[in-house]
Amino acid sequence: MMSVGLYLLESKNWYYFDLIPKFDEELSTFMNSCSESKFIRINITGKDSYLIVPVKHFSTTGIHLLGDEVGYREKKMGEITRISAEEAYRFLIFTVYEGNTTVENPEDAYIKYFSEEFNEHFDQGHTTVENKDSVKAGKVFTFFGYNNNLLEFISKNIPLETAYDKKAAIIRWFSEYTHSLLKMAVGKYIEEGVIYNSNIEHTFIQQNTDKVKVSFDEYIPGGSTIRNQKAENFIRTHVVYYNLYPVLRHLAYLGSIEEEVLYQIIDAEIDSLKEIYGEAMDFIYEMIEARLFLKQAYSVNKDIWKEYIRQHNFLINPKSYSKKLIKPDYGEILHKRYFNNGTLEITLRAFNPETDMEFLHEWSNMDYAKKYWEMDVDKWEFEEAYIKHMGVDYSHPYIGLLNGTPIFTLELYWAVKDEVGKYYRFNPGDYGFHMLIAPAKEKIPHFSTYALAMCMEYFFSFPQLTRMIGEASASHKGTHNLITKVGCEFNRSLALPYKTSNLTFLDREKFYETTEDIFKNSVLKINITT
């Protein structure tokens, strides 16, 4: 099944989902028949057909533990046929890469591919070192596998007798491993210009009860003569993508520790090293650029090896990403404010797929919404779009209520991973929004301003969010006028593939300064006495 996993690692035409549809009976039946509750849908570019892959364990790092069988659908709403993982992989290779044969042992070939990149990337003389009394990292945890070797390795020096001991030991070991890895691979580069071949196939671990020490078997001593960007891209990708990520996903799966916690440990270790190296460490946070393997394996173009895929670097998440903002519990009440002497109760809650699909579909098909929302589709297509939406890890469609009745929706997204992030120079703490208000049965003065201000107040309560961006259509003057009332300031016109927008920015200080009068005659709760 990991061959399908390799395809997922190098492609963008898929998405994760876990909501069972109401209006697609065939898909609902297939999902309910699987022991897994998580799924990945792989779309075939230019065709209506797609694959539905059951997922046993989903990882942010890009390698997932997948089910043994795959669903194949020839057309929308059509029958779903079960096929084997091997058949699914061969289908993908034939369809996407037009290959009649598949690479033998593709996972092993991929590991060999990235482990040898050091020699192809740099033409300076390399120095090799024999690492005695050490264990190769790639033997302890494989790039694609989910096995118990790592826990067995840790437990040789640290007892893992209880669940608490196990978790504490894993955290301690990972902290020491991360610190040693970064100190050598990044620190030595900053201090001395040394470039190590720092992926798991060239990393060696020496440990005892007191310390975990990392070393490498290959390096370039005079790396300071190499162009900085070239060297830093290589170091970042091999340290993060081909080393920290495999360790992290093993530990999260085997130790029942959230990956979010392990990213925080990495962040703490980077912070400790920044006290020594300062801003010279910052290149470790930039985008990952990984070489494409499958495209090269099935291409007649010998220069295709130069192509890379840009991947999100999850090391920026601890300081800038809020899971509570993007993945609140379905239907959870998050914030309330009362306006007009308590007669207007405006509430913000999380999206609830059981109750919200119907009225959102109705709103999106109203004439006033069609032009700007572009979601005027059949129910099953609308549901499909929202199922996809709820599967992504960078946006959430909040629901706003007026005196208990749904009246608006506001989609919050993390600009770093959203499409818009490709078209302007974002800050890691940038979050953006889209808002749709249902037609009012009666006109309520300033309601739109109150609602938007109340939402922004909740969003700005999260320290990870440092700036709100807006990218409303330049032709929609009403939206632009509304957002300026809470402090949004025009930056420039932004040409997106699907519209020309007004790019606006709003920081925390400007928001509170602008909305002071709005909140002056408002309260967060009402005390009722009898």
RODO-2510 file (C-alpha; in nm, 4 decimals, decimal comma):
residues 530
     n   res          X          Y          Z
     1     m     0,0000     0,0000     0,0000
     2     m     0,2940     0,2290     0,0485
     3     s     0,3319     0,2685    -0,3288
     4     v     0,0038     0,4595    -0,3198
     5     g     0,1561     0,6442    -0,0253
     6     l     0,4537     0,7450    -0,2378
     7     y     0,2168     0,8805    -0,5022
     8     l     0,0351     1,0861    -0,2356
     9     l     0,3668     1,2253    -0,1129
    10     e     0,4499     1,3701    -0,4538
    11     s     0,1106     1,4860    -0,5808
    12     k    -0,1437     1,7550    -0,4948
    13     n    -0,4616     1,6161    -0,6537
    14     w    -0,6029     1,4529    -0,3404
    15     y    -0,7712     1,5479    -0,0167
    16     y    -0,8461     1,3976     0,3232
    17     f    -1,2025     1,3579     0,4522
    18     d    -1,3870     1,1835     0,7357
    19     l    -1,7491     1,2996     0,6995
    20     i    -1,9991     1,0441     0,5686
    21     p    -2,2242     1,2069     0,3046
    22     k    -2,6053     1,2145     0,3228
    23     f    -2,6710     1,2677    -0,0484
    24     d    -2,4243     1,0151    -0,1930
    25     e    -2,5606     0,6776    -0,0895
    26     e    -2,3000     0,4711    -0,2767
    27     l    -2,0081     0,6500    -0,1098
    28     s    -2,1807     0,6361     0,2273
    29     t    -2,2253     0,2583     0,1934
    30     f    -1,8605     0,2092     0,0966
    31     m    -1,7329     0,4187     0,3890
    32     n    -1,9558     0,2413     0,6416
    33     s    -1,8319    -0,0970     0,5169
    34     c    -1,4678    -0,0105     0,5947
    35     s    -1,3089    -0,0601     0,9345
    36     e    -1,1278     0,2726     0,8896
    37     s    -1,3035     0,6042     0,9609
    38     k    -1,0658     0,8296     0,7684
    39     f    -1,0258     0,8479     0,3918
    40     i    -0,8272     1,0111     0,1129
    41     r    -0,9793     1,0879    -0,2240
    42     i    -0,7395     1,0892    -0,5214
    43     n    -0,8807     1,2747    -0,8222
    44     i    -0,7654     1,1761    -1,1695
    45     t    -0,6799     1,4970    -1,3530
    46     g    -0,9028     1,5605    -1,6534
    47     k    -1,1399     1,2758    -1,5689
    48     d    -1,4462     1,2192    -1,3484
    49     s    -1,2934     0,9025    -1,1993
    50     y    -1,1255     0,8919    -0,8600
    51     l    -0,9920     0,6568    -0,5915
    52     i    -1,1080     0,6415    -0,2291
    53     v    -0,8295     0,5218     0,0011
    54     p    -0,9109     0,4134     0,3595
    55     v    -0,6608     0,5548     0,6126
    56     k    -0,5583     0,3814     0,9342
    57     h    -0,3343     0,6646     1,0498
    58     f    -0,3027     1,0114     0,8939
    59     s     0,0183     1,2104     0,9390
    60     t     0,0923     1,5752     0,8664
    61     t     0,4356     1,4629     0,7453
    62     g     0,2868     1,3137     0,4277
    63     i     0,3342     0,9390     0,4842
    64     h     0,0137     0,7714     0,6034
    65     l    -0,0728     0,4204     0,7171
    66     l    -0,3269     0,3128     0,4562
    67     g    -0,5882     0,0386     0,4308
    68     d    -0,5471    -0,2771     0,2231
    69     e    -0,8242    -0,2100    -0,0304
    70     v    -0,9152     0,0948    -0,2362
    71     g    -1,2461     0,2113    -0,3817
    72     y    -1,2480     0,3002    -0,7523
    73     r    -1,5234     0,5185    -0,9014
    74     e    -1,5490     0,5672    -1,2763
    75     k    -1,7830     0,8654    -1,2651
    76     k    -1,9571     1,0979    -1,0201
    77     m    -2,2315     0,9268    -0,8199
    78     g    -2,1427     0,5996    -0,9972
    79     e    -2,0739     0,2550    -0,8570
    80     i    -1,7675     0,2075    -0,6350
    81     t    -1,5561    -0,1011    -0,7104
    82     r    -1,3057    -0,2467    -0,4645
    83     i    -0,9553    -0,3001    -0,5979
    84     s    -0,6280    -0,4023    -0,4348
    85     a    -0,3611    -0,1534    -0,3324
    86     e    -0,1313    -0,2865    -0,6029
    87     e    -0,4030    -0,2409    -0,8682
    88     a    -0,4593     0,1155    -0,7435
    89     y    -0,0901     0,1979    -0,7725
    90     r    -0,0616     0,0511    -1,1224
    91     f    -0,3735     0,2431    -1,2250
    92     l    -0,2239     0,5700    -1,0977
    93     i     0,1089     0,5139    -1,2689
    94     f    -0,0535     0,4193    -1,5992
    95     t    -0,3067     0,7046    -1,5916
    96     v    -0,0969     0,9859    -1,4497
    97     y     0,2500     0,9028    -1,5776
    98     e     0,1454     0,6975    -1,8818
    99     g     0,3705     0,4169    -1,7646
   100     n     0,2990     0,0580    -1,8681
   101     t     0,5259    -0,0852    -1,6011
   102     t     0,5958     0,0077    -1,2430
   103     v     0,9296     0,0522    -1,0689
   104     e     1,0227    -0,2561    -0,8726
   105     n     1,0198    -0,1865    -0,4963
   106     p     0,9368     0,1861    -0,5404
   107     e     0,9786     0,2683    -0,1701
   108     d     1,3319     0,1283    -0,1605
   109     a     1,4105     0,3074    -0,4864
   110     y     1,2830     0,6368    -0,3412
   111     i     1,4965     0,6014    -0,0269
   112     k     1,8048     0,5327    -0,2405
   113     y     1,7060     0,8327    -0,4530
   114     f     1,7089     1,0896    -0,1709
   115     s     2,0011     0,9300     0,0149
   116     e     2,2246     0,9819    -0,2904
   117     e     2,1136     1,3388    -0,3590
   118     f     2,4090     1,4751    -0,1606
   119     n     2,6553     1,3488    -0,4219
   120     e     2,4516     1,4885    -0,7117
   121     h     2,3730     1,8213    -0,5436
   122     f     2,7278     1,9224    -0,4502
   123     d     3,0400     1,8719    -0,6614
   124     q     3,2916     1,9497    -0,3865
   125     g     3,5074     1,6761    -0,2377
   126     h     3,3214     1,4806     0,0283
   127     t     3,4645     1,3391     0,3465
   128     t     3,3331     1,0071     0,4784
   129     v     3,3466     0,8936     0,8385
   130     e     3,3080     0,5507     0,9949
   131     n     3,0626     0,5630     1,2849
   132     k     3,1570     0,2934     1,5352
   133     d     2,9324     0,2008     1,8267
   134     s     2,6417     0,3787     1,6560
   135     v     2,3198     0,2656     1,4890
   136     k     2,2061     0,3985     1,1523
   137     a     1,8837     0,5935     1,1928
   138     g     1,7370     0,4360     0,8784
   139     k     1,7597     0,0946     1,0464
   140     v     1,5716     0,2118     1,3543
   141     f     1,2874     0,3766     1,1679
   142     t     1,2283     0,3421     0,7955
   143     f     1,1083     0,6355     0,5878
   144     f     0,7819     0,4662     0,4851
   145     g     0,7199     0,2190     0,7639
   146     y     0,5271     0,2163     1,0881
   147     n     0,7070    -0,0398     1,3051
   148     n     0,8109    -0,0934     1,6672
   149     n     1,1866    -0,0743     1,6104
   150     l     1,2093     0,2804     1,7415
   151     l     1,0355     0,2075     2,0731
   152     e     1,2512    -0,1003     2,1210
   153     f     1,5578     0,1117     2,0521
   154     i     1,4553     0,3793     2,3042
   155     s     1,3636     0,1197     2,5689
   156     k     1,7151    -0,0281     2,5700
   157     n     1,8240     0,2641     2,7851
   158     i     1,4954     0,4085     2,9165
   159     p     1,2341     0,1773     3,0757
   160     l     0,8902     0,1978     2,9104
   161     e     0,6923     0,0112     3,1752
   162     t     0,3777     0,2238     3,2007
   163     a     0,1864     0,4493     2,9639
   164     y     0,3115     0,7549     3,1509
   165     d     0,6730     0,6356     3,1464
   166     k     0,6399     0,5585     2,7783
   167     k     0,5161     0,9048     2,6864
   168     a     0,7661     1,0838     2,9103
   169     a     1,0536     0,8731     2,7774
   170     i     0,9551     0,9375     2,4165
   171     i     0,9378     1,3130     2,4752
   172     r     1,2747     1,3140     2,6499
   173     w     1,4395     1,1020     2,3790
   174     f     1,2920     1,3088     2,0950
   175     s     1,4045     1,6346     2,2587
   176     e     1,7615     1,5086     2,2872
   177     y     1,7622     1,3641     1,9357
   178     t     1,6244     1,6868     1,7865
   179     h     1,8716     1,9041     1,9769
   180     s     2,1711     1,6954     1,8718
   181     l     2,0531     1,6749     1,5088
   182     l     2,0005     2,0510     1,4786
   183     k     2,3203     2,1367     1,6676
   184     m     2,5246     1,9267     1,4249
   185     a     2,3459     1,9705     1,0899
   186     v     2,2453     2,3373     1,1277
   187     g     2,4797     2,4676     1,3969
   188     k     2,8000     2,3382     1,2356
   189     y     2,6912     2,4859     0,9027
   190     i     2,6389     2,8286     1,0627
   191     e     2,9609     2,8115     1,2677
   192     e     3,2018     2,6468     1,0247
   193     g     3,0282     2,6068     0,6870
   194     v     3,0165     2,2273     0,7218
   195     i     2,7403     2,0600     0,5184
   196     y     2,6382     1,7143     0,6383
   197     n     2,4448     1,4511     0,4463
   198     s     2,1771     1,4667     0,7149
   199     n     1,8949     1,2358     0,6016
   200     i     1,8147     0,9204     0,8003
   201     e     2,0213     0,6975     0,5695
   202     h     2,3395     0,8859     0,6636
   203     t     2,2519     0,9679     1,0269
   204     f     2,3905     0,7583     1,3136
   205     i     2,2640     0,7477     1,6709
   206     q     2,4726     0,6830     1,9793
   207     q     2,2845     0,6792     2,3056
   208     n     2,3084     0,5898     2,6703
   209     t     2,0966     0,6595     2,9763
   210     d     2,2213     1,0182     2,9902
   211     k     2,2350     1,1399     2,6319
   212     v     2,1373     1,0879     2,2680
   213     k     2,4084     1,1897     2,0225
   214     v     2,3711     1,2239     1,6450
   215     s     2,6511     1,2006     1,3885
   216     f     2,6770     1,1632     1,0100
   217     d     2,8925     0,9534     0,7810
   218     e     2,9431     1,2076     0,5028
   219     y     3,0099     1,5813     0,4879
   220     i     3,1667     1,8694     0,2953
   221     p     3,4127     2,0611     0,5151
   222     g     3,4317     2,3726     0,2951
   223     g     3,0616     2,4336     0,2453
   224     s     3,0958     2,8080     0,3021
   225     t     3,2060     2,8441    -0,0613
   226     i     2,8688     2,7079    -0,1818
   227     r     2,5900     2,9511    -0,2602
   228     n     2,3913     2,9967     0,0627
   229     q     2,0467     2,9301    -0,0832
   230     k     2,1566     2,6040    -0,2442
   231     a     2,3189     2,4805     0,0755
   232     e     2,0332     2,5922     0,3010
   233     n     1,7650     2,4361     0,0796
   234     f     1,9466     2,1037     0,0963
   235     i     2,0066     2,1175     0,4730
   236     r     1,6486     2,2187     0,5495
   237     t     1,4940     1,9476     0,3307
   238     h     1,7164     1,6669     0,4550
   239     v     1,7043     1,7644     0,8223
   240     v     1,3290     1,8272     0,8328
   241     y     1,1702     1,6221     0,5540
   242     y     1,4042     1,3233     0,5445
   243     n     1,4936     1,3062     0,9130
   244     l     1,2738     1,4818     1,1694
   245     y     0,9496     1,3965     0,9861
   246     p     1,0084     1,0166     0,9776
   247     v     1,1038     1,0124     1,3480
   248     l     0,8074     1,2295     1,4430
   249     r     0,5456     1,0215     1,2595
   250     h     0,6785     0,6982     1,4108
   251     l     0,6668     0,8383     1,7627
   252     a     0,3211     0,9922     1,7190
   253     y     0,1794     0,6629     1,5936
   254     l     0,3577     0,4274     1,8325
   255     g     0,3504     0,6478     2,1396
   256     s    -0,0001     0,7901     2,1019
   257     i     0,1402     1,1433     2,1152
   258     e    -0,0163     1,4143     1,9019
   259     e     0,2151     1,5336     1,6260
   260     e     0,1322     1,8862     1,7391
   261     v     0,3113     1,8160     2,0710
   262     l     0,6204     1,6857     1,8910
   263     y     0,6312     1,9950     1,6667
   264     q     0,6264     2,2052     1,9837
   265     i     0,9285     2,0117     2,1118
   266     i     1,1151     2,0844     1,7875
   267     d     1,0162     2,4501     1,8202
   268     a     1,1529     2,4649     2,1760
   269     e     1,4833     2,3133     2,0648
   270     i     1,5115     2,5618     1,7772
   271     d     1,4440     2,8460     2,0218
   272     s     1,7221     2,7208     2,2508
   273     l     1,9681     2,7117     1,9599
   274     k     1,8581     3,0556     1,8374
   275     e     1,9983     3,1915     2,1631
   276     i     2,3359     3,0840     2,0251
   277     y     2,2974     3,1377     1,6499
   278     g     2,0287     3,4064     1,6349
   279     e     1,8480     3,4755     1,3067
   280     a     2,0941     3,2569     1,1154
   281     m     1,8682     2,9666     1,2217
   282     d     1,5634     3,1116     1,0453
   283     f     1,6228     2,9333     0,7139
   284     i     1,5070     2,6102     0,8812
   285     y     1,1466     2,7460     0,8747
   286     e     1,1217     2,8095     0,5001
   287     m     0,9346     2,5972     0,2451
   288     i     1,0507     2,2415     0,1827
   289     e     1,1667     2,1611    -0,1698
   290     a     1,1744     1,7860    -0,2303
   291     r     1,2870     1,6251    -0,5549
   292     l     1,0218     1,4437    -0,7562
   293     f     1,0921     1,0723    -0,7880
   294     l     0,7964     0,9157    -0,9709
   295     k     0,7913     1,1786    -1,2432
   296     q     1,1599     1,1149    -1,3035
   297     a     1,1212     0,7364    -1,2892
   298     y     0,8614     0,7378    -1,5698
   299     s     1,0039     1,0180    -1,7823
   300     v     1,2260     0,9955    -2,0894
   301     n     1,3578     1,3435    -2,0116
   302     k     1,6887     1,2953    -1,8320
   303     d     1,6788     1,6467    -1,6847
   304     i     1,3488     1,5854    -1,5042
   305     w     1,5428     1,5082    -1,1839
   306     k     1,5887     1,8830    -1,1439
   307     e     1,2159     1,9275    -1,0714
   308     y     1,1009     1,9778    -0,7146
   309     i     0,7713     1,9863    -0,5286
   310     r     0,7240     2,2617    -0,2706
   311     q     0,5848     2,1363     0,0585
   312     h     0,4552     2,3192     0,3648
   313     n     0,7087     2,3280     0,6479
   314     f     0,5233     2,2310     0,9653
   315     l     0,8005     2,3706     1,1846
   316     i     0,6313     2,7121     1,1567
   317     n     0,3060     2,5761     1,3026
   318     p     0,3673     2,6004     1,6802
   319     k     0,4004     2,9801     1,6765
   320     s     0,1522     3,0618     1,4000
   321     y    -0,1106     2,7864     1,3687
   322     s    -0,4015     2,7409     1,6089
   323     k    -0,5796     2,4064     1,5960
   324     k    -0,8558     2,5528     1,8126
   325     l    -0,9201     2,8216     1,5497
   326     i    -0,9131     2,5895     1,2485
   327     k    -1,0471     2,2665     1,3991
   328     p    -1,2999     2,3562     1,6713
   329     d    -1,5426     2,0873     1,7850
   330     y    -1,8467     2,0646     1,5568
   331     g    -2,1241     2,2963     1,6747
   332     e    -1,9214     2,4366     1,9655
   333     i    -2,0358     2,7786     2,0930
   334     l    -1,7238     2,9957     2,0861
   335     h    -1,8150     3,3596     2,1473
   336     k    -2,1159     3,5837     2,2222
   337     r    -2,1855     3,9536     2,2411
   338     y    -2,4978     4,1535     2,3153
   339     f    -2,5782     4,4795     2,1379
   340     n    -2,8640     4,7335     2,1438
   341     n    -2,9264     4,7077     2,5189
   342     g    -2,9172     4,3299     2,5089
   343     t    -3,1845     4,2893     2,2403
   344     l    -2,9333     4,1571     1,9839
   345     e    -2,7481     3,8432     2,0844
   346     i    -2,4807     3,7639     1,8248
   347     t    -2,3164     3,4230     1,8622
   348     l    -2,0258     3,2604     1,6847
   349     r    -2,0137     2,8832     1,6737
   350     a    -1,8288     2,6117     1,4871
   351     f    -1,9775     2,4502     1,1784
   352     n    -2,2027     2,1483     1,2403
   353     p    -2,2375     1,9158     0,9376
   354     e    -2,5539     1,7603     1,0810
   355     t    -2,7488     2,0873     1,0907
   356     d    -2,5823     2,3452     0,8669
   357     m    -2,5610     2,1966     0,5164
   358     e    -2,9269     2,2626     0,4305
   359     f    -2,9452     2,6347     0,5062
   360     l    -2,5962     2,7057     0,3689
   361     h    -2,6973     2,5429     0,0406
   362     e    -3,0141     2,7543     0,0373
   363     w    -2,8162     3,0749     0,1004
   364     s    -2,5565     2,9980    -0,1664
   365     n    -2,8273     2,9558    -0,4322
   366     m    -2,9862     3,2947    -0,3679
   367     d    -2,9312     3,5462    -0,6474
   368     y    -2,7349     3,7935    -0,4371
   369     a    -2,4836     3,5256    -0,3288
   370     k    -2,4223     3,3529    -0,6624
   371     k    -2,1952     3,6196    -0,8046
   372     y    -1,9572     3,6372    -0,5085
   373     w    -1,9884     3,2955    -0,3406
   374     e    -1,9957     3,0802    -0,6578
   375     m    -2,1466     2,7806    -0,4777
   376     d    -2,4832     2,7605    -0,6595
   377     v    -2,4710     2,3849    -0,7253
   378     d    -2,6841     2,0773    -0,6552
   379     k    -2,7093     1,9491    -0,2970
   380     w    -2,4741     1,6554    -0,3458
   381     e    -2,2087     1,8783    -0,5090
   382     f    -2,2461     2,1325    -0,2303
   383     e    -2,2115     1,8577     0,0299
   384     e    -1,9064     1,7187    -0,1507
   385     a    -1,7431     2,0625    -0,1465
   386     y    -1,8029     2,1029     0,2277
   387     i    -1,6823     1,7509     0,3050
   388     k    -1,3595     1,8437     0,1279
   389     h    -1,3545     2,1767     0,3093
   390     m    -1,3853     2,0120     0,6512
   391     g    -1,0974     1,7790     0,5701
   392     v    -0,8362     2,0483     0,5116
   393     d    -0,6210     2,1685     0,7997
   394     y    -0,6146     2,5392     0,7194
   395     s    -0,9749     2,6703     0,7145
   396     h    -1,3101     2,6471     0,8937
   397     p    -1,6593     2,7774     0,8029
   398     y    -1,7918     2,9408     1,1205
   399     i    -2,1636     3,0000     1,1678
   400     g    -2,3057     3,3232     1,3119
   401     l    -2,6417     3,3398     1,4901
   402     l    -2,8717     3,6304     1,5687
   403     n    -3,0820     3,5595     1,8762
   404     g    -3,0268     3,1865     1,8219
   405     t    -3,1014     3,1745     1,4469
   406     p    -2,8255     3,1199     1,1853
   407     i    -2,7753     3,4449     0,9952
   408     f    -2,4214     3,4434     0,8508
   409     t    -2,1219     3,2243     0,7768
   410     l    -1,7600     3,3312     0,7982
   411     e    -1,4818     3,1150     0,6585
   412     l    -1,1533     3,1660     0,8410
   413     y    -0,8380     3,0392     0,6719
   414     w    -0,4665     3,0326     0,7432
   415     a    -0,3149     3,2252     0,4544
   416     v     0,0143     3,0324     0,4704
   417     k    -0,1519     2,7198     0,3278
   418     d    -0,4408     2,8778     0,1384
   419     e    -0,4221     2,9458    -0,2355
   420     v    -0,4044     3,3205    -0,1738
   421     g    -0,0712     3,2715     0,0059
   422     k     0,0930     3,2100    -0,3321
   423     y     0,0144     3,5617    -0,4511
   424     y     0,1448     3,7949    -0,1824
   425     r     0,4310     3,7991     0,0696
   426     f     0,2558     3,6523     0,3724
   427     n     0,3519     3,6613     0,7385
   428     p     0,3231     3,3251     0,9231
   429     g     0,0528     3,4716     1,1502
   430     d    -0,1723     3,5872     0,8631
   431     y    -0,5306     3,4597     0,8642
   432     g    -0,7943     3,5573     0,6106
   433     f    -1,1723     3,5444     0,5894
   434     h    -1,4776     3,5344     0,3620
   435     m    -1,8193     3,6321     0,4951
   436     l    -2,1712     3,5685     0,3657
   437     i    -2,4748     3,7169     0,5408
   438     a    -2,8220     3,5779     0,4711
   439     p    -3,0912     3,8189     0,3495
   440     a    -3,2355     4,0056     0,6458
   441     k    -3,6068     3,9643     0,7153
   442     e    -3,5892     4,3071     0,8773
   443     k    -3,3226     4,5764     0,8543
   444     i    -3,1115     4,6005     1,1687
   445     p    -2,8863     4,9085     1,1704
   446     h    -2,5138     4,8263     1,1931
   447     f    -2,5749     4,4503     1,2231
   448     s    -2,3060     4,3556     0,9686
   449     t    -2,0504     4,5716     1,1498
   450     y    -2,1438     4,4257     1,4893
   451     a    -2,1215     4,0703     1,3569
   452     l    -1,7853     4,1153     1,1879
   453     a    -1,6374     4,3012     1,4865
   454     m    -1,7517     4,0271     1,7239
   455     c    -1,5906     3,7579     1,5035
   456     m    -1,2645     3,9515     1,4776
   457     e    -1,2624     3,9972     1,8527
   458     y    -1,2683     3,6199     1,8974
   459     f    -1,0028     3,5569     1,6320
   460     f    -0,7646     3,8187     1,7717
   461     s    -0,7859     3,6535     2,1146
   462     f    -0,5491     3,3876     1,9760
   463     p    -0,1816     3,4897     1,9924
   464     q    -0,0949     3,2792     1,6849
   465     l    -0,3048     3,5158     1,4724
   466     t    -0,1123     3,8390     1,4271
   467     r    -0,2844     3,9882     1,1225
   468     m    -0,6143     3,9468     0,9381
   469     i    -0,6091     3,9776     0,5619
   470     g    -0,8993     4,0427     0,3270
   471     e    -0,9110     3,9711    -0,0467
   472     a    -1,2683     4,0609    -0,1387
   473     s    -1,3484     4,1115    -0,5052
   474     a    -1,2526     4,4624    -0,6170
   475     s    -1,5982     4,4962    -0,7731
   476     h    -1,7777     4,4322    -0,4436
   477     k    -1,7705     4,7778    -0,2872
   478     g    -2,0163     4,6824    -0,0113
   479     t    -1,7762     4,4266     0,1344
   480     h    -1,4854     4,6675     0,1159
   481     n    -1,6851     4,9370     0,2968
   482     l    -1,7859     4,6878     0,5681
   483     i    -1,4387     4,5595     0,6492
   484     t    -1,2923     4,9104     0,6737
   485     k    -1,5370     4,9753     0,9612
   486     v    -1,3436     4,7277     1,1767
   487     g    -1,0051     4,8701     1,0719
   488     c    -0,9034     4,6824     0,7552
   489     e    -0,6738     4,8977     0,5432
   490     f    -0,6255     4,8750     0,1670
   491     n    -0,2783     4,7555     0,0652
   492     r    -0,2984     4,6947    -0,3089
   493     s    -0,4925     4,5264    -0,5875
   494     l    -0,4222     4,1547    -0,6037
   495     a    -0,4603     3,9608    -0,9299
   496     l    -0,5799     3,6084    -0,8488
   497     p    -0,6580     3,3436    -1,1149
   498     y    -1,0302     3,3708    -1,0410
   499     k    -1,0718     3,7433    -0,9577
   500     t    -0,9064     4,0789    -0,8989
   501     s    -0,9277     4,1557    -0,5299
   502     n    -0,8559     4,4321    -0,2834
   503     l    -0,5816     4,3073    -0,0522
   504     t    -0,6388     4,4519     0,2948
   505     f    -0,4525     4,4110     0,6246
   506     l    -0,5667     4,4462     0,9849
   507     d    -0,3406     4,4029     1,2872
   508     r    -0,4515     4,3583     1,6480
   509     e    -0,3725     4,7135     1,7631
   510     k    -0,5556     4,8747     1,4715
   511     f    -0,8578     4,6501     1,5290
   512     y    -0,9013     4,7424     1,8966
   513     e    -0,8425     5,1101     1,8231
   514     t    -1,1070     5,1135     1,5460
   515     t    -1,3726     4,9085     1,7279
   516     e    -1,3519     5,0796     2,0663
   517     d    -1,6770     5,2703     2,0072
   518     i    -1,8498     4,9620     1,8629
   519     f    -1,7885     4,7607     2,1799
   520     k    -1,8429     5,0515     2,4202
   521     n    -2,2191     4,9973     2,4252
   522     s    -2,1976     4,6178     2,4082
   523     v    -2,1539     4,3466     2,6722
   524     l    -2,0177     3,9925     2,6658
   525     k    -2,2929     3,8515     2,8870
   526     i    -2,6154     3,9587     3,0529
   527     n    -2,6862     3,8952     3,4178
   528     i    -3,0502     3,7999     3,4629
   529     t    -3,2020     3,8313     3,8092
   530     t    -3,5448     3,7144     3,9193
***
